[in-house]
């Protein structure tokens, strides 16, 4: 008998903030995970064939949003994209996902990118399929639809017009090369859900809220630039809503992304699954090659040891280095110690200008060792409380930390002034509140010279979350050539 591998797909519900979220799941529990976020007016059923194709090798999870598919929301649920993102974030936590490749199609972009900006540590990679985040990716038809807001007379009626079967079917067949390849099941099931009581009202609310996504395009683009997630861009060029220019626009912020354009319409998986599934498989496999090998200099210190623990927990291969194994101020010693590694984390402090001398030594030694990635753990004292005004220069700065803070500030100046091939990042914790504590997985990391503050004006991070941000910067190749800081 010929061996045939067909994955089993389980159909489940989980409670999230009063919403009974339906989801499909397949694949081995320990396999790389792909979170599939569907589009309009569909639901998780749009991924059934993809789950059959890839579920034997990867873990694939596809939820239905409130107002879509089999998910059940309370009558008073407020249908806005922020709320959809709230539910998906809660869903991710409820099913225990800690890191995954995000597949964002259509509405999956606004929902998924909200999640990514809130929880960057979750995102191992990004697959974008006809999901727009750039002004040039909007067609005239899309601009007309997104112009409908609650304040626009007749806006609700304009949105309601696209909720009927001819439009639903047209989204599947429009722009395709061979309509015979498009199964009628998709649009038939979509329309069934649209015609359920209250569903069209929910879609009208979301349609009138879509303009909020356009307002966030700059935020999402900044996140892409800052975090540089590995990315695969897949696009049907004949999409009536999101033309091909929306695909190539991602390359401005993700220049290393793979991009593939197909001669089809909006629902590219319907016609081009045989071409797309292998691309996704190769992308995921590339992300899960041999683990990164990193050297942590200063591995016995408070922060260095935290980075060692976090990196080891993620499966990275870690070499712990300290003064007994190398001299960070001697380029020859550094070269011999870090050769053969993919990256270096430097968590150093000491007297006699050890920190800036170490920074200069690392910039000299790493290219000789064949290592092109450095994350330098600096201090928060060089952050600014006002333009051009550093905390370390303020009269109230604690005198016991003054020498170290000035040294760390000098190290940042050395990195910024260097003409080096090393892809460095300089990490600054909050200027005061780097506090003991484990990783929570919830934090903000931004490239900036001022602290990130909460609603009360406080900047705080635990050592565990700070270490998580450092390892994220390594794995995602983010904040290259920049100082970044971390806080809640």
C-alpha positions, 0 to 999 in steps of 0.5 A: 500500500502506498503511504499517504500522509493526510493531516488531521484538522481539529475544530475547536472553541476557546473563550476569550473575553466573552467571545467563543472563538472558533479555530482550526488546528493541525500539525505536530505540537512541536513543529514550527507554528503558523498563525493564519489570519483570514480576510473579508468576507471569509473566515478560517475555512479559506485555509482548509487546502493550505492546512491539508498541504502543510499540516503534515510538517507544521503546526497551523492554527486559524481562528475566526474573528468575531463577526466571521465564520463560526465564532460567537460574539455577545450582542454588545460586541463593538466591531472595530479593528482594535477589538478584533486585535484584542480578541486575537491577542487573547486567543494567542495567549489562550492557546499557548502560542509564544512564537509563530510565523504570522500569515496576514491576508486582507483583514489579517493585516490590520489585525495581525500588525496591531498584534505585532506592534503590541507583542513583537516577541511573538513574531518569528516571521511574516507572510503577507498575502494581499494585505496592504500597509502602504498608501500606494497599495490602495486602488481607487475602489479601495479609497472610495470604500475606506472613505466611508466613516460614521460621519459620512452621509450614506456611508453605512449604505455604501458598505452594505452594498458590498455584502451581497452574493455578486460582490462576494463571488466577484472577490474570488473570481475577479482577476483570476486566470482560470476561473475553473480553478476557483471552487464555489464553496468559498464564496457560498460559505462566506455569503452564508455567514454574511446572511446570518442575523446581525452579521451584516451589521457587524461588517458595516461597523467594521467597514466604517472603521477601516479608515483607522487602519490607514491612519496606522500605516506609518506606525506599522511601517516603522515597526517593520523598519525597526524589527525587520522580521523575516518576510515573504510577500505573496500577491495576486496582481489583479486584486481590485482592492490592493494592486501590485504596488502594495506588494513592492512597497514592503521592500522599502522597509523590508528590503530582504523580503522575498516577493512573488507576484501571481497572475490572479486576484484577491484570493490568490490561494484559491488559484495558486496554492500549488505554487504558494505552498512550497514557497511557504514551506521553504520560508519556514524551513529557512527560519528553522535552520541550524540555531544561531550561535552567539557569544555573550561577553560578560556572561556572569553579570546580571544582564549577561547571565539573563541573556544567556538564559533567554537565548538558551531557552529559545534553542540558541547555542551560547558561548559564555565569555568573561574576563577569565576567558578573554580580554575584551579590550584586546582585539586579538583576544576577542577575535580568537574567542568569538570566531565561528559565532553568528553574533556577539552580545556585549554586557561589559562594565569596569574601571579605566574606561573598560566599556568604551575601550571594549566597544572600540576593540569589538568593532576592530575584532569582529570583522576579523573573526567573520562576525557581523552582528553585535548587540551592545548592552549600554546604559540608560544614563545616555538617554535624553530627558529633553532634547540634547539633555542626557540623564547622566549630565543632570545634577541629580544623577546618582554619583555611584553610577556616574563613571559607568554611565559616562563610559556607556555614553562614550561607547554609543558615540564610538559605535555611531561614529564608526565606519564599520561592516558590523551590524551593531545595535546599542540597547538602553534600559530605562534610566532608573527602573531596570528591576529584577523579575522574569520575562512576561513577554509583554514590552515595547522596544523602539529605536529612540534616544528618549525613554519609553514611558507609560501613561503615568510617565514612568519607564520600567522593565524587568531584567527578564523582559530586557533580556527577551528584547535583546534576543529578539533583536538578534533573531529578527536582525532589528535595530541595526545601526541604532540605539533602542530602548525597552519599557512597558 
